[in-house]
Structure formats: structure tokens, C-alpha cells
Amino acid sequence: MPAKRKFKSAAVQELYDELIGDDPAAQEEFEEGLVNIEAAQLIHAMRTKAALSQRELARKVGTSASAINRLESDDYQGHTIAMVRRIATALNRRLELRAIPIRTRAAARQRQAVKLPRTAVRDLPKTR
């Protein structure tokens, strides 16, 4: 289950709490939507950095301009790693995936408990 999001903006936080709240299904849908938006933004950014039109990129990838248009749409849900990789490769780029730990209160408490005082860190033997 995804953790409840915290936002810097009070207005955004209020909207999230009202629409998503503690509903695990809504939180999961929200997180999936963010991934789709990030994929669309990545494709658009790579294409515009290469100074290509959607049609030109489509030719390089071996697909249609309408497919590129769909992939750059923030509400498209059919992004695949294979297609994003094909686009990256056509633009002489390598696709890198990362999995970032989800912050939870328990994990934050655990990190706090493991912190060493500065003096203890200075006294540790140096490794080469």
C-alpha cells in the first residue's frame, strides 16, 4: 500500500486529503497516474531536446506520429518500458530505472535511531 503523500503546499495537501485521503485504492491510482505523467514528460523532454517533431521521432522509432502523441499525453496509461527504451535508443540515450524507498514514519524513526553522534563518526577508522 502506498504511503499517504505530504505536500509543501497547504492547498494541494487539502485537495489530496479530500480526494484521495486514506483510501488505498485511490492512493494506488494516484501513484500510477504520477508514473504515467513522468513517462510522458520524459518522452517529451527527450524529443524536444533533440529538436525533433513528433513525426520525425516516429520515423526514427519506427512508429506513427499519433503513437508518439499518445505517449506524450499525460493521461495515456499504456507506456511500456520497451517503447520508452526504443525512443531513448533512437535518441542515442540509455534508459535507467530506479526504485526509491518509500518514506514511512517507521522508517524515519529507524533512521533516527541509527544516527551516530558526530564525535563517534570522527573516531571511526578510515578505510581505503
C-alpha positions in Angstrom: 0.0 0.0 0.0 1.4 3.4 -0.9 2.1 5.9 1.8 -0.1 8.9 2.1 1.6 11.8 0.3 2.7 15.0 2.0 2.9 18.2 0.0 4.5 21.6 0.8 1.5 23.5 -0.4 -1.3 23.5 2.1 -3.9 23.9 -0.7 -2.5 20.9 -2.6 -2.4 18.9 0.7 -6.1 19.8 1.4 -7.1 18.8 -2.1 -5.2 15.5 -1.9 -6.7 14.7 1.6 -10.2 15.5 0.3 -10.0 13.5 -2.9 -7.5 10.7 -2.0 -7.4 10.6 1.8 -6.6 7.3 3.4 -8.2 5.2 0.6 -5.6 2.7 -0.5 -7.2 2.2 -4.0 -7.3 6.0 -4.6 -3.6 6.3 -3.4 -2.6 3.5 -5.8 -4.4 5.1 -8.7 -2.8 8.5 -7.8 0.7 6.9 -7.8 0.1 5.1 -11.1 -1.0 8.4 -12.6 2.2 10.1 -11.5 4.3 7.4 -13.2 2.3 8.0 -16.4 2.8 11.7 -16.2 6.6 11.2 -15.6 6.9 8.9 -18.6 5.1 11.3 -20.8 7.3 14.2 -19.6 10.4 12.2 -20.1 9.5 11.3 -23.7 8.5 14.9 -24.5 11.7 16.3 -22.9 14.0 13.8 -24.9 12.2 14.7 -28.1 12.3 18.5 -27.7 15.9 18.3 -26.5 16.7 16.5 -29.8 14.8 19.3 -31.6 12.6 16.7 -33.4 8.9 16.9 -34.2 6.7 14.0 -33.3 6.7 12.9 -36.9 10.5 12.9 -37.1 10.8 10.9 -33.8 8.2 8.5 -35.0 10.2 7.8 -38.2 13.4 7.1 -36.1 11.5 4.8 -33.7 9.5 3.0 -36.5 6.0 4.0 -35.3 3.4 6.6 -36.1 3.3 10.3 -35.1 0.0 9.6 -33.4 1.6 6.9 -31.3 4.3 9.5 -30.1 1.5 12.0 -29.5 -0.3 9.4 -27.3 2.9 8.6 -25.4 3.4 12.3 -24.6 -0.1 12.6 -23.3 -0.3 12.8 -19.5 -3.5 10.7 -19.4 -2.2 7.8 -21.5 -1.8 4.6 -19.5 -0.1 2.4 -22.0 3.5 3.3 -21.5 5.8 0.3 -21.7 9.5 0.1 -20.7 10.2 -1.4 -24.1 8.7 1.6 -26.0 10.4 4.2 -23.8 13.7 2.3 -24.3 13.2 2.3 -28.1 12.6 6.0 -28.0 15.7 6.6 -25.8 17.8 4.4 -28.1 16.6 6.2 -31.2 17.8 9.5 -29.5 21.1 8.0 -28.5 20.2 7.8 -24.9 20.1 4.9 -22.3 17.1 4.3 -20.2 17.8 4.0 -16.5 15.2 2.8 -13.9 15.4 3.5 -10.2 13.4 2.2 -7.2 13.4 4.7 -4.4 12.5 3.7 -0.9 9.1 4.8 0.3 9.3 7.0 3.3 7.3 5.9 6.2 7.2 7.1 9.8 8.6 3.8 11.0 11.5 4.1 8.5 12.2 7.7 9.6 12.3 6.6 13.3 14.6 3.8 12.4 17.0 6.1 10.5 16.9 8.5 13.6 17.8 5.6 15.9 20.8 4.6 13.8 22.4 8.0 13.6 25.8 8.2 15.3 27.0 11.3 17.1 29.5 13.4 15.1 32.3 12.5 17.5 31.6 8.8 17.0 31.8 9.2 13.2 35.2 11.1 13.5 36.6 8.3 15.7 35.8 5.6 13.2 38.9 4.1 11.4 39.4 5.3 7.9 39.1 2.8 5.1 40.8 3.0 1.8 
